[in-house]
Amino acid sequence: MTQGNLFDGPVIIGKDLLELLSSSMYTNPLVVFREYVQNATDAIDDAVNLGLLSNTDEGNINISLDYINRRIVVRDNGLGIPNNDFPIRMLSLGASIKRGTDARGLRGVGRLSGLGFAQKLIFRSRSIMDKHVLEVSWDLMTVKKLLASENDTDLQTIIPKAVTFRECESLDYPSHFFEVELSKPRRIGNDCLLNEREIESYISQVCPCPLQREFKHSFEIEKMLAKYGRHGKSYNIYINESSVPVCRPYCNEINYSEKKVGLIGEEVKKFEVPKHQGEGLSAVGWYVHHDYQGAIPISTGVRGLRARIGNIQIGNERLLAEIFPEERFCSWAIGEVHVLDEFIQPTGRRDAFETNIYFDHLINYLRGIGADIGRGCRLASKKRNLHRAVEFGINEVSKKLEIIKQGAVSSKFVQLTSSEVHDLLNELLENLHSKQFEETERNKYKSQIEKIEAEVKTFAKHNESDKIAFIPEEKREVYKEVFELIYSCSVNQSSAKKTIDSILKQISKSYALNPSTNDSNKTI
């Protein structure tokens, strides 16, 4: 057998690769916005580096939604693609010129992410050096037919039949830009590809949007991230010509429900993860403690310790769930991990990270962060339980106080009830010594307890009130015995009191209508 290269035939790139990109690679339709925004940010960075834009703030990414004609356009004012490079750049698959650079794009396949979700996928661009605007259009129906055909088996025969090039009138276009148009997008779910609210929610969480100015920690977080180049950059993304760019959803409150609102802590916790080997950092990040009232609703868009590369989110809020001592605490957390290590790369779908020793090192380090958040969750839960116990106890003694104030039971029953109240109040005061109570909370509860105690002493001494004076004296003791039996046999003291109040009301009416019933010679 001779040595050397024995193969001299052509390498066939099968059409199944295109089918994979157009129908199997991306399952979430909204991913197309991430892919096109990502490419737009790279184009804006290139324009800044070449002096075409003075900074990223001058860069704009505009998303236009045409509901009537069913049309989506994502346009940026970045560098644009020169006419000479446009055809080959638009037809290349998996041959990104960005690999090895600082760009966010990597594999050169995201450009076709919209192919499985629209009838036509159209790209237009020109650079500052070009007079003309060039356009390339992919026809999904033609692609599908060719993929199903037995005759065409490789991409070299399919692409020329599915793709058309043309030159556009350039008057209505900027001097340098790139845009992608999805014509007749599919109606999926609640028409999510044209649902402005869903699109904004997705972009605000996933894309490199700025933090809201109102968020108390925005300045400190942005100052920390500014040292890390693209990982700290944010971009102006507008939907339907809005004057306000989309912002990340972090804010100072957590809306658990209409009546239940939590508050973000006053301190932001920042951290750095050293590299597995050598100098430098594997990641940086931040998180905030809050009152941890439970799992944060997914609709808020802030729950989870979220991973980002180039300030673009990887996966979803549960991607790093394994770092927490209890997985459920992932839904209680708020924060971000910005991955800096070039050896930690996302998968093709960007729904997870490729596993290797560098990613394992990151996960192991983050377990300490997860443990700290977990402690916060447990302490908050313990604090809530103590607060509930005190509030429940105050509620219970208040019910017993109302029985005393009702004045419908004997002195002996009042003394027994007063003794129970005294024991409960002492137990509540003991609970207030816990470190889980802040001084203001402790004083608030102590004030309530002291007020109840004073009222109990007052009414216990004067329980022979005139509240049942309308009942003949010789019958009062009998009624009191009956009322005490009702209280003793009832599980719910509040319900028992309501029942007795109703009885007293009826008796009062009866004596008012029939004064003769006050005759001491009559029996009950």
PETA-V996806 format. One line per field, one symbol per residue. psi: psi as a letter, one per 30 degrees, with the letter a starting at -180 (. if undefined). burial: b if it has 9 or more other C-alpha atoms within 8 Angstrom, else e. A space follows every 10 residues. Layout:
psi=???
burial=???
This chain:
psi=kklajfkgll kkjlffeeee efffekfjef feeeeeeeee eeeeeeeeeg gekelfffkk jkjkjjeegi kkkjklhael kkeefeeeef fkkhhkffkf aglelefgff egeffgglek jkkklllffk elkkkkkkje eeeeeeefkf ejfleffeef ffkkklklkf egllfklklk kjkikkjkbh hffgjeeeee eeeeeelill lkefkfgeee eeeefffhbf fgklljkkkh gkfklklkgk afljjeaefj klkklfkkjk lkjllekala kellallkla gifakkkfff gfkljkkkkg gkkkaafgeg fffkekfffe ffljakjjkf kffjkllefg fakkkafeee eeeeefeeee eeeeeeeeee eeeeeeeeee eeeeeefeee eeeefehgll eeeeeeeeee eeeeeeeeee effkffklee eeeeeeeeee eeeeeeeefe fhfilgfgff kkeffeeeee eeeeeeeefk ejeeeeeeee eeeeeeeeee fefiffffkf fll.
burial=eeeeeeeeee eeeebeeebb bbbebbeebb bbbbbbbbbb bbbbbbbbee eebeebeebb bbbbbbeeeb bbbbbbbbbb bbbeebbeee ebeeebebbe eeebbebbbb ebbbbbebbb bbbbbbbeeb ebbbbbbbbb ebbeebbeee ebbbbebbbe ebbbeeeeee eeeeebbbbb bbbbbbeeee bbbbbbeebb bbbbbbbbbb bbeebbebee bbeebbeeee bbbbbbbbbe eeeebbbbbb bbebbbeeee bbbbbeebee ebbbbbeeee bbbbbbbbbe bbeebbbeeb bbbbbbbbbb bbbbbebbbb bebbbebebb bbbbbbbbbb beebebbeeb bbbbeeebbb bbbbbbbbbb bebbebbeeb bbbeebeeeb eebbeebbbb bebbeebbbb bebbbebbee bbebbeebbe bbeeeebeee ebeebbebbe ebbebbbebb eebeeeebee bbeebbbebb bebbebbeee eebeebbeeb eeebeebbee beeeeeebee eeee
